[in-house]
């Protein structure tokens, strides 16, 4: 490869310069002690482009999927990393260059590009003896959970008749069922949505198809024992714009934050639509539950467009420092005809990448784990401008007391998404460990940190050293052995 990556913020620095490292490292160096009770695999995936962008520039979310597995056993940790060999990546390797243009716009691709445009680079989850690598623009790709070798595109034995599949499915902690959805389910720009419930053995148990008022991004969703909630972000899709070489998404500040609430075992006639304030960006969901005819949903919300690479029609992008954000609670009263909502702030600080104790997904709960940003903490200006998605706190919030317990890693540390691991299968909610990748910008390296969830401020009980720099990732999961 003789074409360099562009020296733009999306392709340079300790967070976003491509890593492109596949391989295995057995018995990683550990500072401190990893509890032997932590036994299983922490999987995560990063957009990590194999080749420089065809158009000379690109966005972070368009990179090829690099899946990492940290395998914990007997107080030791080993690492394995592999690219997901999607049709798209195989075609690029065949030609020795990038063949793909604007993000999620196949009209801008090289004629030699694969027809399947997905990178499968957003999240990973184990199901039915495979590890699924997911991106919301297509069906998942399956990997071997141990070797991370690519097995191929995964269509659930042809049971899912959708063009797309969410990157954020949930596992019901009681049944083990995989709960998932699709948006733009009949192709680019279509307002069709679908909800699926799939057994642990891969059988489609129930599906609901319905239409949204317009085609828009639905990045994440939430489930309760009896309902599912779909947040429509005011990033809309226009195929004619795409045909002219434009972006898949465009921010529309005049649109409300829109929510669909659907009974898990209902049908399209049961869909209820609710509206939140305009010009708001709903992030990832922390958790949800239903009680006494109401559905409660907790998720970070930002007052404005977070994705500067999808500006509004006139090109305007709000300066990042003007965007107020916090963890919000939305309450949907299904017994009321009222469809307009005002969320309640649960934090007074910006946060994202929230995770709960997975044993309480869809149930009443009180513990959340998330990344936060405190602008009052020092930042080492020698590192250059503060990067996109910079989080300097790893936090545990008790939603009952409102107390946040957090660890600050110093003026050059940036966290990636955390996961929670229970201390034992029977441990109380929130009693366990938080595992998280930490990028040390000044040192140009990464490490995996393990903290006791009951005392976050004390910092790591173990630092697992990674002998190379890992690019900023998106999402991951814990798979107990």
HELIX and SHEET records of a PDB file:
HELIX    1   1 UNK A    9  UNK A   11  5                                   3    
HELIX    2   2 UNK A   13  UNK A   16  1                                   4    
HELIX    3   3 UNK A   60  UNK A   62  5                                   3    
HELIX    4   4 UNK A   87  UNK A   95  1                                   9    
HELIX    5   5 UNK A  106  UNK A  108  5                                   3    
HELIX    6   6 UNK A  156  UNK A  158  5                                   3    
HELIX    7   7 UNK A  239  UNK A  243  1                                   5    
HELIX    8   8 UNK A  268  UNK A  270  5                                   3    
HELIX    9   9 UNK A  320  UNK A  322  5                                   3    
HELIX   10  10 UNK A  358  UNK A  360  5                                   3    
HELIX   11  11 UNK A  381  UNK A  383  5                                   3    
HELIX   12  12 UNK A  441  UNK A  443  5                                   3    
HELIX   13  13 UNK A  456  UNK A  458  5                                   3    
SHEET    1   A 5 UNK A  23  UNK A  25  0                                        
SHEET    2   A 5 UNK A  76  UNK A  83 -1                                        
SHEET    3   A 5 UNK A  65  UNK A  73 -1                                        
SHEET    4   A 5 UNK A  40  UNK A  47 -1                                        
SHEET    5   A 5 UNK A 476  UNK A 480 -1                                        
SHEET    1   B 5 UNK A  30  UNK A  32  0                                        
SHEET    2   B 5 UNK A 460  UNK A 466 -1                                        
SHEET    3   B 5 UNK A 445  UNK A 452 -1                                        
SHEET    4   B 5 UNK A 432  UNK A 440 -1                                        
SHEET    5   B 5 UNK A 413  UNK A 415 -1                                        
SHEET    1   C 5 UNK A  30  UNK A  32  0                                        
SHEET    2   C 5 UNK A 460  UNK A 466 -1                                        
SHEET    3   C 5 UNK A 445  UNK A 452 -1                                        
SHEET    4   C 5 UNK A 432  UNK A 440 -1                                        
SHEET    5   C 5 UNK A 419  UNK A 422 -1                                        
SHEET    1   D 4 UNK A 123  UNK A 127  0                                        
SHEET    2   D 4 UNK A 130  UNK A 134 -1                                        
SHEET    3   D 4 UNK A 140  UNK A 143 -1                                        
SHEET    4   D 4 UNK A 150  UNK A 154 -1                                        
SHEET    1   E 4 UNK A 170  UNK A 171  0                                        
SHEET    2   E 4 UNK A 178  UNK A 183 -1                                        
SHEET    3   E 4 UNK A 192  UNK A 198 -1                                        
SHEET    4   E 4 UNK A 204  UNK A 211 -1                                        
SHEET    1   F 4 UNK A 221  UNK A 223  0                                        
SHEET    2   F 4 UNK A 227  UNK A 232 -1                                        
SHEET    3   F 4 UNK A 256  UNK A 263 -1                                        
SHEET    4   F 4 UNK A 272  UNK A 278 -1                                        
SHEET    1   G 2 UNK A 235  UNK A 237  0                                        
SHEET    2   G 2 UNK A 249  UNK A 251 -1                                        
SHEET    1   H 4 UNK A 281  UNK A 291  0                                        
SHEET    2   H 4 UNK A 294  UNK A 302 -1                                        
SHEET    3   H 4 UNK A 325  UNK A 333 -1                                        
SHEET    4   H 4 UNK A 344  UNK A 345 -1                                        
SHEET    1   I 4 UNK A 350  UNK A 356  0                                        
SHEET    2   I 4 UNK A 367  UNK A 373 -1                                        
SHEET    3   I 4 UNK A 393  UNK A 398 -1                                        
SHEET    4   I 4 UNK A 404  UNK A 408 -1                                        
END                                                                             
